[in-house]
Amino acid sequence: MSSNLTSDEKTEREEQEEALVALIEHRAKEVDHLRTRVNYYKHELEESEKRLDDSQRKLARLRSRGKALPPTNISQNGVKVKEERRSCSPVKINEHSRNGKHEQRPQLALHSVNPKQSVSIKTEEAGSKSVGTYSKSIVKEKVNRVPPEQERGESQSKGTKRKFDQREHKDVIQMVRRSSSPHTINCHSSNHIPSQHKRKLRSLALCPTNDQLFVTSALDGLVNLWQIQARGDRSGASFLSTADCASSKHRRWPEDITWHPHGGSLFTVYSADGGDSQIGILNLNKGKEKKRVTFLEDKPHVKGIINNIVFMPWEEICFVTGGSDHAVVQWSDKHGDDSWKPKVLHRNMHSSAVMGVAGMQQKQMVVSVGADKRIIGFDLQTGRADYKHQIESKCMSVLPNPVDFNLFMVQTSTPQRQLRLFDIRLRRTELHEFGWKQESSESQSALINQAWSPDGFYLTSGSADPMIHIFDIRFNANKPSQSIRAHQKRVFKAAWHHSLPLLISISSDLNIGLHKIT
């Protein structure tokens, strides 16, 4: 029977078999990992119970001798615990750890900053028609941390190594296109504030270490820092500071910006033309009297605009840039003193401009997409392309799913098919495609950026129209699950907040939109 199969059928069956074998191996490792964690926490529970019993016996002996206890404010499970008031004095964002000292997650505390709050959302199962999975993912992400003994080992690392939060892989690929109806969200209120920029906005980035901070950049060369403020049913944002981040030679605006994983600085990219600066670093720890913006001396890109800059999701901190010179460049800080050095990963695998780059979580692979319609997955350990695919349309950007480490999205230039989903384990296979019909223009812009929701089920996208399009990847249709009229002019980006039920958008109407989700 198998001898009658065509070569295409054999290839398809082999690919399916390869995918299933990889999936089984992954799930077997996942089971072993969870068993290890269960055993670890059982042991920790037993030790904690012993320590609790010991403390209770000491308390009983102390009381029997008639000595009074100091005042207490909080009661937890019948045991009095002294309450410690947090300092309200302002502190700056911590700089990166140096000299091998233990690193803390940096935060910015100002007089007007409220403690972090996680606003609860009604939670339901993945099949329910709500944003419940969005809330669930937030809660799980906060508690899913590396076991303490692993953290202690990592805290001894030096240089650019950091205490690394190992994220949990979840298989959402199996749910792609499985639902005949979309799971919609309710965006019941919006608040618009002036961006304080004089020219069109270009980028929006949320701080990875402080849920209250985000930045915007624009064609005026400025980068503005904002603080989110919750106001009942409406959320707002207050303007904190601004920095002139125009390039040193030709005074170009930043083409793209990204936060350092520690949150203490911002990295910007420019152009390789005319010997201009290629990488800028905005240090948020330095005051106005000091030089806050510095530029790296190395200039590995040889021509054209540098389109994208992204930090990789790995323990060893590095970032990658992709440019119009067809090059993908990795930048590493070996000594931990901001002496970033470039290494060209490849310059000939793309025949046109590299428009987007991203790092895969499960292995050291850099995925790049280009105007040549190619998708390249470059394996840093082997030094070669482990994944190659070419589609019929120009690729504008790439974005890995936050919870399924095999799933990634590519933005293309084909109207009504702008978004494509792929599995990094499968070649020549597209899982899903969807998009929107533009009313004002048929041209597709690389400046319109997508964003994943924390639960990995929703994608948001701006458009040439004043709309935020929301896509549910479980929905088997090729259209948005819903569209929100959010601005007066085109929307460049709508980002999901990490812990609050909030969408933050930027538009060419020079406003920032804060949209409350329920």
Beta strands, then each sheet from edge to edge (+ up, - down):
strand 1: 74-76
strand 2: 79-81
strand 3: 187-194
strand 4: 201-206
strand 5: 213-218
strand 6: 222-231
strand 7: 234-244
strand 8: 256-259
strand 9: 265-269
strand 10: 279-283
strand 11: 293-295
strand 12: 306-311
strand 13: 318-323
strand 14: 328-332
strand 15: 341-346
strand 16: 354-359
strand 17: 365-370
strand 18: 374-379
strand 19: 384-390
strand 20: 395-400
strand 21: 407-412
strand 22: 419-423
strand 23: 430-434
strand 24: 450-452
strand 25: 458-461
strand 26: 467-472
strand 27: 482-485
strand 28: 491-496
strand 29: 502-507
strand 30: 511-517
sheet 1: 1+ 2-
sheet 2: 3+ 30- 29+ 28-
sheet 3: 4+ 5- 6+ 7-
sheet 4: 8+ 9- 10+ 11-
sheet 5: 12+ 13- 14+ 15-
sheet 6: 16+ 17- 18+ 19-
sheet 7: 20+ 21- 22+ 23-
sheet 8: 24+ 25- 26+ 27-
end
